[in-house]
Amino acid sequence: MREEPLRLLAGATAGALAGAVDTELWPDLRARVAAVLAPTRCELVSERMEEARSRLVAVPRVRLERARAEFTTEWRGSIHTMLWERPEAARALRAVLHDVGPGLPRTGSPDHPR
């Protein structure tokens, strides 16, 4: 698989995670993404995501947009690395995003600024 599709998928996944951190979608999305990207390290990846989420939701509202961007950047890189190691996971990851996409907050909405 070419580099650019993996990079775009990593960005879309990181953005979905950032959008879901303070919603009821988070636990399922985190678990599914971790399972797809790192089946042999699923628990470790899931724990790292949860730690990053904890830092993000603790940020004061006035800094939330920047914190979401930082979370997205951090996880885009990590997800890209995992996809590079297992490019066959791309199809399953796209399916996860397709499943949860309709329930994610819209970018820039008043309740979920980015």
Secondary structure as UniProt FT lines:
FT   HELIX           3..20
FT   TURN            21..22
FT   TURN            24..25
FT   HELIX           26..37
FT   TURN            39..40
FT   HELIX           42..57
FT   HELIX           61..63
FT   HELIX           64..85
FT   HELIX           87..89
FT   HELIX           90..100
FT   HELIX           101..103
FT   TURN            107..108
FT   TURN            110..111
//
